């Protein structure tokens, strides 16, 4: 990760917004297919994401409404900046079809979302020494690309 390039990108954003400060939430590289997912965000197709709430470390960044996030492409170059609009924690089995649609992946159906996220979360939970089930708490985030 080229921290200088990312810092320059952030300062260019601030300069364009004519502001000295915006709350930077995180520098994000999506799991799975980072380049593809980052470009879906850039194109405005992907406006939501989901993470496993109970796999966050105690001091790890957790998305909050109003945060700005730098989205990195597959080569870890800054591609765009998003603003977090909504965050909510819901059990995996209750993630909505609307949220799945806004994730922008595959055919944007809940069935596709569940298939892909079950596979992804099973691997994440196994790596953490935990077991995945459909009751796990999911952090669902909705955002918009602003830069």
C-alpha positions in Angstrom: 0.0 0.0 0.0 1.5 3.3 -1.1 0.6 5.5 1.9 2.0 8.7 0.2 -0.3 8.2 -2.9 -3.3 7.6 -0.6 -2.5 10.7 1.5 -2.2 12.8 -1.7 -5.5 11.5 -2.9 -7.2 12.4 0.4 -5.7 15.9 0.4 -6.8 16.5 -3.2 -10.3 15.5 -2.1 -10.2 18.0 0.8 -8.9 20.7 -1.5 -11.7 20.1 -4.0 -14.2 20.2 -1.1 -12.6 23.5 0.1 -12.4 22.0 3.6 -9.7 21.4 6.0 -11.3 18.4 7.6 -13.7 15.5 6.9 -13.8 12.4 9.1 -11.8 9.7 7.3 -13.3 6.4 8.3 -11.1 3.8 6.7 -9.0 2.9 3.7 -10.9 0.0 2.2 -9.8 -3.0 0.0 -12.7 -5.3 -0.5 -12.3 -9.0 0.2 -13.0 -11.6 -2.5 -12.4 -9.7 -5.8 -11.1 -6.3 -4.6 -10.5 -4.8 -8.1 -13.9 -5.8 -9.4 -15.7 -4.7 -6.3 -13.9 -1.3 -6.2 -14.8 -0.6 -9.8 -18.5 -1.5 -9.1 -18.4 1.2 -6.4 -16.7 3.6 -8.8 -19.4 2.9 -11.4 -22.2 3.4 -8.8 -23.5 -0.2 -9.0 -22.2 -1.2 -5.6 -23.6 1.0 -2.9 -23.6 -1.4 0.0 -21.3 -3.9 1.7 -21.6 -6.5 4.5 -19.0 -7.6 7.0 -19.0 -10.1 9.9 -19.7 -7.9 13.0 -18.2 -10.3 15.5 -14.9 -10.7 13.6 -13.9 -7.1 14.2 -11.0 -6.7 16.5 -11.6 -4.5 19.6 -9.6 -1.5 18.3 -10.4 -2.1 14.6 -12.3 0.6 12.6 -16.0 0.0 12.4 -18.0 2.0 9.8 -20.2 4.8 11.2 -22.7 7.1 9.5 -21.0 10.2 8.1 -17.6 8.6 7.6 -15.6 9.0 4.4 -13.7 6.0 3.1 -11.0 5.7 0.5 -11.7 2.7 -1.7 -8.6 1.1 -3.2 -8.5 -1.0 -6.4 -6.9 -4.4 -6.6 -3.4 -2.8 -6.9 -4.1 -0.8 -3.7 -4.4 2.5 -5.6 -7.1 5.0 -4.5 -10.0 4.8 -6.8 -12.7 6.8 -5.2 -14.1 8.1 -1.9 -17.5 7.1 -0.4 -19.6 8.5 2.4 -21.3 6.1 4.8 -25.1 6.7 4.9 -26.5 3.8 7.0 -25.1 1.1 9.2 -27.1 -1.6 10.9 -26.3 -5.0 12.5 -28.6 -7.8 11.5 -28.4 -11.6 11.6 -27.1 -13.2 8.4 -30.5 -14.8 7.7 -32.3 -11.4 7.9 -30.1 -9.5 5.4 -32.7 -8.1 3.0 -33.1 -8.6 -0.7 -32.8 -4.8 -1.0 -29.4 -4.8 0.7 -28.3 -7.7 -1.6 -29.4 -5.7 -4.6 -27.4 -2.6 -3.5 -24.3 -4.8 -3.0 -24.3 -4.8 -6.8 -22.7 -8.2 -7.3 -23.7 -11.0 -9.7 -27.4 -10.9 -10.6 -28.0 -8.7 -7.5 -30.5 -11.2 -6.0 -30.7 -12.4 -2.4 -30.0 -16.0 -3.5 -26.7 -14.9 -5.1 -25.8 -12.8 -2.2 -26.3 -15.6 0.3 -24.4 -18.1 -1.8 -21.3 -15.8 -2.2 -21.4 -14.5 1.4 -21.9 -18.0 2.9 -18.8 -19.1 1.1 -16.8 -16.0 2.1 -17.9 -15.9 5.7 -17.3 -19.7 6.2 -13.7 -19.1 5.3 -13.4 -16.0 7.4 -14.9 -17.7 10.5 -12.8 -20.8 10.0 -9.6 -18.7 9.8 -10.7 -17.1 13.2 -11.3 -20.5 14.7 -15.1 -19.9 14.8 -18.1 -21.6 13.1 -20.3 -19.8 10.7 -24.1 -20.1 11.0 -27.1 -18.1 9.7 -27.4 -16.3 13.0 -24.1 -14.5 12.8 -24.4 -10.7 13.2 -23.7 -8.9 10.0 -22.7 -5.2 9.8 -24.6 -3.9 6.8 -23.3 -0.6 5.4 -24.9 1.6 2.7 -22.8 4.3 1.1 -22.5 6.6 -1.9 -19.5 7.5 -4.0 -18.8 11.2 -3.6 -15.4 11.6 -5.2 
